[in-house]
């Protein structure tokens, strides 16, 4: 594979392919050790990677939507860490400024981004695998 670092579709696809291979390898190792339930869980994780990989390969526009979903999740995580009452995140809380939150919110402004892996599976004709796994 020749991946160009300025092409988001290629970059996401390569990263997801590597993740997918690692997930399947982890499932095989778990099965070999007799941990069937955990191996099945790992295969569901691999299936989710496959679905996202399929959507990214199918549509360049999806790359931008997927990145926005990541930013939305990032905003949720930042807010959760800031509101946590425990001292576990004390050092990182200093980096999670109001300016950072505002910057993420501005990046998301006016753009609806939702994650629906079941619909994505339908879009790329893998719904039968999704239903079987879940």
Backbone as CSV, one residue per row, in Angstrom:
resi,resn,N_x,N_y,N_z,CA_x,CA_y,CA_z,C_x,C_y,C_z
1,UNK,0.839,-1.179,0.000,0.000,0.000,0.000,0.879,1.234,0.000
2,UNK,0.491,2.178,-0.807,1.176,3.463,-0.803,0.188,4.495,-0.285
3,UNK,0.478,5.018,0.890,-0.454,5.921,1.563,0.102,7.334,1.508
4,UNK,-0.725,8.258,1.050,-0.330,9.655,0.987,-0.896,10.364,2.217
5,UNK,-0.028,11.029,2.967,-0.452,11.604,4.236,-1.389,12.788,4.084
6,UNK,-1.609,13.266,2.894,-2.542,14.378,2.689,-3.903,13.903,2.177
7,UNK,-4.039,12.605,2.033,-5.305,12.026,1.581,-5.962,11.330,2.765
8,UNK,-6.976,11.983,3.331,-7.646,11.450,4.511,-8.251,10.084,4.293
9,UNK,-8.775,9.854,3.104,-9.397,8.566,2.812,-8.355,7.450,2.876
10,UNK,-7.208,7.657,2.265,-6.147,6.650,2.303,-5.625,6.447,3.717
11,UNK,-5.441,7.541,4.437,-4.896,7.469,5.783,-5.836,6.720,6.727
12,UNK,-7.114,7.093,6.728,-8.089,6.397,7.572,-8.207,4.931,7.167
13,UNK,-8.235,4.670,5.866,-8.376,3.293,5.390,-7.200,2.437,5.855
14,UNK,-5.993,2.958,5.734,-4.811,2.196,6.159,-4.841,1.936,7.659
15,UNK,-5.162,2.948,8.434,-5.217,2.781,9.895,-6.295,1.780,10.299
16,UNK,-7.452,1.868,9.654,-8.536,0.941,9.983,-8.205,-0.480,9.552
17,UNK,-7.504,-0.635,8.436,-7.099,-1.967,7.994,-6.142,-2.589,9.014
18,UNK,-5.189,-1.805,9.489,-4.259,-2.293,10.509,-5.016,-2.659,11.784
19,UNK,-5.946,-1.809,12.203,-6.753,-2.090,13.395,-7.566,-3.364,13.202
20,UNK,-8.170,-3.521,12.039,-8.969,-4.707,11.744,-8.121,-5.972,11.840
21,UNK,-6.938,-5.941,11.261,-6.051,-7.107,11.322,-5.654,-7.426,12.763
22,UNK,-5.356,-6.393,13.542,-5.002,-6.603,14.953,-6.174,-7.154,15.753
23,UNK,-7.383,-6.653,15.483,-8.573,-7.142,16.185,-8.818,-8.622,15.902
24,UNK,-8.692,-9.016,14.645,-8.910,-10.418,14.274,-7.816,-11.295,14.886
25,UNK,-6.580,-10.813,14.856,-5.494,-11.573,15.473,-5.737,-11.748,16.969
26,UNK,-6.200,-10.708,17.635,-6.508,-10.797,19.065,-7.622,-11.810,19.316
27,UNK,-8.636,-11.817,18.440,-9.732,-12.778,18.593,-9.213,-14.210,18.454
28,UNK,-8.356,-14.445,17.486,-7.790,-15.789,17.297,-7.015,-16.227,18.539
29,UNK,-6.217,-15.339,19.085,-5.445,-15.658,20.294,-6.384,-15.982,21.455
30,UNK,-7.438,-15.188,21.604,-8.409,-15.443,22.678,-9.085,-16.794,22.489
31,UNK,-9.468,-17.120,21.249,-10.087,-18.423,20.976,-9.118,-19.552,21.298
32,UNK,-7.854,-19.382,20.921,-6.849,-20.419,21.186,-6.661,-20.663,22.689
33,UNK,-6.862,-19.631,23.472,-6.713,-19.751,24.929,-8.005,-20.208,25.599
34,UNK,-9.041,-20.462,24.802,-10.302,-20.937,25.354,-11.227,-19.837,25.833
35,UNK,-10.909,-18.621,25.532,-11.730,-17.480,25.957,-12.701,-17.121,24.828
36,UNK,-13.679,-17.964,24.639,-14.595,-17.848,23.512,-15.435,-16.579,23.575
37,UNK,-16.007,-16.270,24.715,-16.848,-15.088,24.855,-16.059,-13.813,24.536
38,UNK,-14.843,-13.728,25.069,-14.006,-12.565,24.820,-13.585,-12.498,23.344
39,UNK,-13.346,-13.654,22.747,-13.002,-13.701,21.322,-14.153,-13.218,20.456
40,UNK,-15.369,-13.605,20.812,-16.550,-13.132,20.071,-16.715,-11.626,20.210
41,UNK,-16.463,-11.116,21.402,-16.528,-9.660,21.608,-15.504,-8.957,20.732
42,UNK,-14.326,-9.522,20.637,-13.274,-8.922,19.816,-13.659,-8.961,18.342
43,UNK,-14.338,-10.012,17.914,-14.790,-10.072,16.522,-15.852,-9.014,16.232
44,UNK,-16.688,-8.694,17.211,-17.658,-7.608,17.027,-16.933,-6.268,16.869
45,UNK,-15.877,-6.084,17.634,-15.071,-4.875,17.497,-14.456,-4.827,16.091
46,UNK,-13.973,-5.967,15.629,-13.390,-6.047,14.285,-14.444,-5.743,13.220
47,UNK,-15.658,-6.239,13.428,-16.730,-5.975,12.477,-17.031,-4.482,12.384
48,UNK,-17.027,-3.801,13.516,-17.259,-2.354,13.497,-16.168,-1.644,12.707
49,UNK,-14.932,-2.091,12.854,-13.836,-1.514,12.069,-14.049,-1.784,10.578
50,UNK,-14.497,-2.989,10.250,-14.753,-3.340,8.855,-15.844,-2.461,8.258
51,UNK,-16.882,-2.210,9.025,-17.988,-1.373,8.542,-17.501,0.048,8.270
52,UNK,-16.759,0.614,9.208,-16.242,1.970,9.012,-15.270,1.986,7.837
53,UNK,-14.422,0.975,7.727,-13.491,0.877,6.598,-14.248,0.846,5.277
54,UNK,-15.312,0.057,5.230,-16.121,-0.015,4.014,-16.739,1.319,3.650
55,UNK,-17.269,2.018,4.643,-17.868,3.338,4.388,-16.817,4.338,3.904
56,UNK,-15.654,4.309,4.500,-14.592,5.241,4.102,-14.128,4.948,2.680
57,UNK,-13.993,3.684,2.342,-13.561,3.330,0.988,-14.640,3.643,-0.047
58,UNK,-15.893,3.580,0.366,-17.011,3.834,-0.539,-17.178,5.317,-0.853
59,UNK,-16.912,6.172,0.123,-17.251,7.583,-0.043,-16.205,8.489,0.580
60,UNK,-15.600,9.332,-0.249,-14.623,10.283,0.265,-15.274,11.269,1.226
61,UNK,-16.536,11.626,0.975,-17.247,12.574,1.837,-17.427,12.019,3.246
62,UNK,-17.512,10.696,3.365,-17.689,10.080,4.673,-16.485,10.337,5.576
63,UNK,-15.311,10.506,4.984,-14.107,10.782,5.766,-14.316,12.024,6.624
64,UNK,-14.874,13.065,6.029,-15.115,14.301,6.765,-16.166,14.100,7.855
65,UNK,-17.221,13.373,7.528,-18.265,13.095,8.521,-17.690,12.271,9.672
66,UNK,-16.864,11.300,9.358,-16.260,10.452,10.388,-15.327,11.262,11.283
67,UNK,-14.592,12.169,10.702,-13.719,13.048,11.492,-14.553,13.931,12.420
68,UNK,-15.697,14.407,11.940,-16.585,15.231,12.779,-17.148,14.415,13.935
69,UNK,-17.468,13.171,13.679,-17.955,12.298,14.750,-16.863,12.133,15.808
70,UNK,-15.631,12.019,15.370,-14.513,11.934,16.294,-14.372,13.190,17.140
71,UNK,-14.565,14.348,16.515,-14.496,15.611,17.254,-15.642,15.734,18.258
72,UNK,-16.809,15.239,17.860,-17.958,15.254,18.771,-17.674,14.377,19.996
73,UNK,-17.098,13.211,19.762,-16.720,12.324,20.863,-15.623,12.955,21.726
74,UNK,-14.699,13.648,21.079,-13.627,14.342,21.807,-14.198,15.409,22.737
75,UNK,-15.164,16.169,22.229,-15.797,17.206,23.040,-16.486,16.595,24.251
76,UNK,-17.175,15.493,24.043,-17.853,14.799,25.149,-16.842,14.324,26.191
77,UNK,-15.716,13.778,25.733,-14.681,13.301,26.635,-14.062,14.453,27.428
78,UNK,-13.746,15.550,26.746,-13.157,16.713,27.417,-14.095,17.235,28.496
79,UNK,-15.364,17.353,28.162,-16.335,17.839,29.152,-16.456,16.878,30.331
80,UNK,-16.431,15.589,30.060,-16.534,14.589,31.135,-15.338,14.657,32.069
81,UNK,-14.161,14.775,31.494,-12.954,14.849,32.325,-12.974,16.111,33.178
82,UNK,-13.375,17.221,32.574,-13.412,18.484,33.333,-14.409,18.433,34.478
83,UNK,-15.498,17.719,34.297,-16.523,17.676,35.347,-16.286,16.571,36.372
84,UNK,-15.295,15.714,36.135,-15.013,14.622,37.075,-14.520,15.186,38.406
85,UNK,-15.079,14.676,39.484,-14.716,15.176,40.809,-13.455,14.504,41.350
86,UNK,-13.034,13.446,40.742,-11.850,12.727,41.215,-10.570,13.477,40.839
87,UNK,-9.506,13.224,41.570,-8.220,13.867,41.295,-7.379,13.105,40.277
88,UNK,-7.920,12.035,39.739,-7.175,11.221,38.787,-6.749,12.045,37.570
89,UNK,-7.596,12.948,37.122,-7.319,13.734,35.924,-6.765,15.129,36.246
90,UNK,-6.275,15.313,37.449,-5.850,16.650,37.877,-4.861,17.288,36.899
91,UNK,-3.824,16.559,36.499,-2.794,17.122,35.626,-3.337,17.472,34.237
92,UNK,-4.192,16.644,33.723,-4.711,16.887,32.370,-5.781,17.974,32.350
93,UNK,-6.481,18.153,33.452,-7.533,19.176,33.515,-6.982,20.566,33.215
94,UNK,-5.733,20.795,33.546,-5.107,22.088,33.280,-5.032,22.390,31.778
95,UNK,-4.931,21.338,30.979,-4.850,21.486,29.517,-6.220,21.642,28.873
96,UNK,-7.274,21.262,29.570,-8.629,21.277,29.014,-9.292,22.620,29.324
97,UNK,-8.875,23.612,28.602,-9.313,24.978,28.857,-10.651,25.288,28.183
98,UNK,-11.244,26.401,28.598,-12.464,26.879,27.946,-12.209,27.172,26.474
99,UNK,-11.013,27.646,26.168,-10.657,27.949,24.774,-10.653,26.673,23.924
100,UNK,-10.150,25.592,24.499,-10.145,24.322,23.770,-11.568,23.868,23.480
101,UNK,-12.428,23.941,24.470,-13.824,23.542,24.282,-14.490,24.418,23.229
102,UNK,-14.233,25.710,23.304,-14.815,26.638,22.332,-14.323,26.328,20.912
103,UNK,-13.057,25.994,20.787,-12.476,25.660,19.481,-13.142,24.407,18.888
104,UNK,-13.338,23.394,19.717,-13.993,22.164,19.253,-15.445,22.446,18.880
105,UNK,-16.138,23.224,19.716,-17.536,23.571,19.425,-17.655,24.340,18.106
106,UNK,-16.739,25.253,17.865,-16.757,26.021,16.610,-16.530,25.120,15.404
107,UNK,-15.665,24.130,15.559,-15.407,23.191,14.465,-16.646,22.359,14.146
108,UNK,-17.475,22.131,15.158,-18.680,21.312,14.971,-19.906,22.138,14.589
109,UNK,-19.803,23.448,14.693,-20.945,24.330,14.478,-21.594,24.103,13.111
110,UNK,-22.922,23.968,13.148,-23.694,23.864,11.916,-23.574,22.537,11.194
111,UNK,-22.926,21.570,11.796,-22.738,20.289,11.125,-23.313,19.185,11.986
112,UNK,-24.306,18.515,11.470,-24.912,17.391,12.173,-24.060,16.154,11.896
113,UNK,-23.645,15.491,12.948,-22.841,14.291,12.778,-23.311,13.236,13.779
114,UNK,-23.803,12.151,13.246,-24.274,11.064,14.095,-23.619,9.757,13.663
115,UNK,-23.442,8.896,14.619,-22.832,7.598,14.371,-23.921,6.529,14.418
116,UNK,-24.142,5.847,13.302,-25.131,4.786,13.243,-24.525,3.626,12.457
117,UNK,-23.814,2.774,13.178,-23.094,1.689,12.510,-24.033,0.709,11.823
118,UNK,-25.232,0.540,12.360,-26.181,-0.361,11.700,-26.559,0.175,10.321
119,UNK,-26.811,1.472,10.224,-27.132,2.066,8.922,-25.925,2.009,7.989
120,UNK,-24.760,2.247,8.534,-23.551,2.166,7.709,-23.385,0.756,7.154
121,UNK,-23.680,-0.256,7.980,-23.592,-1.646,7.526,-24.581,-1.899,6.384
122,UNK,-25.781,-1.338,6.499,-26.755,-1.452,5.401,-26.213,-0.807,4.130
123,UNK,-25.622,0.366,4.296,-25.126,1.115,3.145,-24.088,0.348,2.338
124,UNK,-23.306,-0.482,3.005,-22.245,-1.215,2.299,-22.550,-2.711,2.187
125,UNK,-23.820,-3.058,2.349,-24.304,-4.433,2.184,-23.652,-5.428,3.157
126,UNK,-23.425,-4.990,4.393,-22.924,-5.882,5.437,-23.894,-5.993,6.608
127,UNK,-25.144,-5.619,6.350,-26.137,-5.624,7.437,-26.326,-7.020,8.010
128,UNK,-26.248,-8.043,7.176,-26.423,-9.406,7.665,-25.323,-9.771,8.679
129,UNK,-24.102,-9.312,8.474,-23.053,-9.551,9.449,-23.294,-8.770,10.740
130,UNK,-23.758,-7.546,10.593,-24.045,-6.719,11.762,-25.129,-7.367,12.617
131,UNK,-26.225,-7.782,11.987,-27.334,-8.411,12.705,-26.875,-9.711,13.355
132,UNK,-26.076,-10.474,12.656,-25.572,-11.725,13.208,-24.690,-11.535,14.428
133,UNK,-23.909,-10.474,14.418,-22.991,-10.220,15.546,-23.709,-9.628,16.742
134,UNK,-24.788,-8.886,16.495,-25.468,-8.220,17.596,-26.823,-8.853,17.872
